[in-house]
Structure formats: structure tokens, C-alpha cells
Amino acid sequence: MKEIFRKRVLFILLLAVAWESAARAGFFPPLLFPSLGRIWDSLKDGVMSGELVGNAVFSLYLIITGLVIAVILTVLFSSLAMVSKNFDNFLDTAVAVMNPLPGIALLPLAILWFGTGQESIIFVIVHATLWPMILNTVAGFRTVPVIFREVGQNAGLTGPRLVFSIMVPAAFPYLLTGLKIGWSRAWRALIAAEMVFGTAGVSGGLGWFIYKQRYLMDISGVFAALIVIVLIGILVEDLFFGIIEKKTVRRWGMMV
């Protein structure tokens, strides 16, 4: 993890030097390509005023809510697919149809069904994250050797006990990968939905903050919000997912 941290710090430093050099060289208009100093000032002002922090907390609440719902549905549907061939065929078709469909494409329907509130954004997040998570989970379950299931069944494990005691640990690398994909797709769906809601005058979230700052031509404020998103992503990747990997698949010898 320390090696990964050093590489990321080096990449960020190189990017910062290149950005500041381009800004000072005047290749682009300062209004559209602000210097790091202006971006830092916008970031500091947004944090000190509480606006950026409040919007980040609101966005995280929506993402976590959507991901929790998607994880529950993923476990339920994937488990049913393992015990029912008919449901497995149905789920394969559903994933093939729904997975390529962008979540933002369903936003007009979500607004009609749930209104311009949190429920619509959560619906879009669930759609964006559910299908890739199911795809990875089912693929992981299918790679579990038959002998593992037979051993569990001989030990008296059936139904949910078999799934959580045998299938989930054996397929955990696939489940973790699916969760990582779901996390990244949740952010894309969230920001897009919040920006669309911004055009409707509905405030809240980092996507709305980006839309508002763009409307006010505060481009440094836009980059400040993007930096917050990147920092949250790095923290979750290195701390949350990193700790889970260390405590599970790396300890179990399933990942080098």
C-alpha cells in the first residue's frame, strides 16, 4: 500500500507541475484554465463555508444508500440464480438488456415515477450499479468448484447457509471487483443526475455544485469539486477497499 501511495503522490505532483506550467504559459484563457492557486482558493473557500462539505456528505449519503440497496438485490438475485435454472436464464437476459443502458437514460422515467427528489437519484444509482455487480457475482459463483458445494451440502449446508458459508468466500474476489465497479458507476450516475436536477432548480450534492459553478463561470470552483470527488475516491479505494482486500483475499492467498 505504501508503494501505491508513493506512486499516486508522484503522479499528482507531476500533474500539478504540468497544470501550473500550462496555466502560467497562457496556452488557454485563465477563465477556462485556472491556476492551482485559484483552484486552491476556491477549494478552501468551499470547505470553510461548509458548502463543499455539505454537498459531499449529501452525495455520499445518496451513493451509500443506492449501493446498499444494490448489494442486497445482487446477493438475492445471484443466490436465486444458483438454485433455479429458470431464474438464472431470466437474470442473464435481464443483465444483457439492462447493463448497457445508461442510468441517466432512465432519469426522465424516474422523475415521472418518484418526482424530483432523492428517490429518483437513488433509483438511477441502483440501476447503474446493480447489473455489473450481478454480472461479477454470478460469474464468481460459477467459478466455485463443484466439490466445494458438495462438501458444504455434505456438512448439512443448504440455501442461504450454503451461499454465505461456501459460495461467497470462494467467489469473494469477484464480489469485491463488482463492488468496486459499482462504486465508480455510482459516482458517474450521481453526478450526471444531480447536474440534470440542477437545470430543474433542485439543489444538493456535488453534481449540483459543479452545475452551479459552471453556470456562474466559476471554473476554479468546478475543479475544486472535482478534486473533492477524486480525494474521496482515493480514500475509499485505499482505505475501505484496501483494508477489505488485506483482511480477506490477500490473507486467504486469493490475490497477490
N, C-alpha and C positions, 0 to 999 in steps of 0.2 A: 504493500500500500504506500510506503514511503517513496518507492521508486516512481509509482504512478503520480504521486503528489508533486515530486520534483519535475517530472516531465510536463505536468499541467502548468506549473508555475513558469517554467521556461517558455512554454508555448504562449502563455498570457503576456509575458514580458516582451517576447518578440512581436506579438500582435500589437501591443501598446506602442512600442517603438515605431513600427511601420505606420500605425494610425496617426501618431503625433507628427511624424515626418511628413506624411501626405497632407495633413491639415496645415502645417506651417508652410509647406511648399506652395499652397494655394491652387492645387490642381482642381479643387471643387469649391463652389461658393461656401463661405463659412456658415451661412444659414442652414445649408443642407448637409454639411460635413463638419460638425463642431469639433473643437479641440478637446483633448482629455480633461483640461481644466474646466471647461464649460460643462462637460458631462458630469464631472465630479461635483461641481456646484449644484447642478440640478438634482443629483442623487442625494447629496447632503441635505438640501432644502426639502426634498420629498420625504426623507426619513425623519428629519427634525420636526416637520409639521405633522407627521403621523399619517399623511395621505398615502404614501407608498406602502408603509407598513400595513395600514388598514386594508388597502386593496389586495396586498399579497395574502393576508390572512383570509380574506373573503374568497379569493381564488383557490387557496389551498383547501378551504372547507368544502367547496364545490367539487374539487378533484377527488379528495378523500372520500366524500360521500358517494360519488359516482363509481369510484374504484371498489369500494366495499360492496356495493350492490352488484357490480360486475363479477367480483370474485365469488360471491355467494352463488350467483347464477351459473358461473363457469363450473364450479365444483358440482352443483346439482345436475346440470345438463351432461357434463362429461361422465359422471358416475352412472347416470341412466344409460348413456351410450354404451357403457361397458357391459351392462346386464341385459340390454334389449337391442337385438339386431335391427328391428324396425325403427327404433328411435335413433340408432346410430346412422342409418341411411337418411332419415329425416334431418338429423343435425348436420350431416355432410352437405346436404342440399342447401340448408339454411345458411351455413358458413360460406358456401360458394356464391350464394346470391348476395348476402348482406356484407361480407367482409370488404369487397371492393367499393362499396357505396360510402362516399364521404359522409361523416356525421353532420357536417354543416348543410348538406343537401336535404337533410330531414328537419332542419330548423324551422322552415315555414309550417310544416305539419305539427311540429312540437308546439309552436306558438298557438296554432289553432286549437290544439288539444289541451294545453296546460296554461296558455297565456304567456305574457312577457314577464315571467318570474323565474325564480331559481329552478323550479321543476323542469322547465324547458331545457336549460343548460345542462342539468344533471342527466336528463334523457339523452341528449346528444353525446355527453361524455360516456354514458353506459354503452350506447351503440358503438362509439368509436373504439372502446376498449374490450368489449365483450368478445367479439368474434376472433381477433388474434389470440386472445387468451385461451379461448376454447380450442382453437387450432393447435396451439402448442401443448395444451394439457392432454387432449385426445392423442396427439402424436406421442407424447411421453408415455401415456398409459399403454399404447400399443407396442412400445418397445420393451415393456416389462416382460421378462422371460415367463413362459407359461408355468415353469416349475415353481416360481415364486408364489404365484396364485394357488397352485396346488398344495404347496406347503402350508399356506395360510388356511386354505379350506380344510386340510387335514387337522389343523390345530383348532378347528371349530369356528373360524372367522368367516362371516358371511355379510353381505350387504355393506352398510356404512363402515363397519369394523374392518372388513377386508380392504375397503378403499383407503381408509385413513391409516391403517397399520401396515399395509403392504404396498399398495399402488402409489400413494402419494410420496412416501420416502424414496421408492425406487425411481420414480419419474420426476423427482424434485428439480433437477437441473432444467428440465423443460418448463416446469411450472414457474420457476424463477425467471427464466427468459421471457415467458409470456407476460409476467407481471411487469418486467422492465419495459417491454414493448407497450403494454397498456399504459404505463406511467407517461411515456413520451407522447403517445397518441392522445392521451387525456389533455395534455397541455395544448396541443395543436387545436383540438376541438374546442377547448375552453376559450382560448384567446380569440379564435375566429367567431365564436358565438357571442362573446362579450363585445366585440367590435361591432357586430351586427346589431346587438341590442343598444349600443351607443348611438347608432343612427336613429333609433326609435326613442331616444331620450331616457333610456333606462341606465342608471349609473351603478357602478360597483365592479371591482375586480381589476386586475392588471390589464386585461384586454381593453376595458373601457378607458382606463388611464392612458393607454397608448393612443386610442382613438381620439381622446380629448386633446392630448398634447399635439397630435398631428394636426387636428383642426385649428389649434391655436398657433400652429407653425413653431412650436417649441420642440425642435428636433432633438436637442440635447436631453429634454425630458423623456422623449421616446426611447433614446438609448439608455437612459437611466433605468427605465422599466425593464428593458431587455437584459441589462446587467443583473437586475434582481432575479429575473427568471433563470438566467444562467447560473447564478450563485446557488439558488435553491436546487437546481438540477444537480450541480456538483455535490452539494451537501448530501442530498438523498442518495446519489449514486455511490459516494464514498463511505458514508456513514451507515445509512439504513441497509442498502443492498450489500455493501461491502461486509458489514458485520454478519448479515444473514449468510452470505457465502462462506465466510470464515468459520462460522459456528456449525454449518451444515455440510454442504457439498465438498468443501475443502477438507474438513475434518474427516468426512466419510471416505475420502480418496476418490471422489467422483469428478474432481476438477483439479488441475494442476495450477 
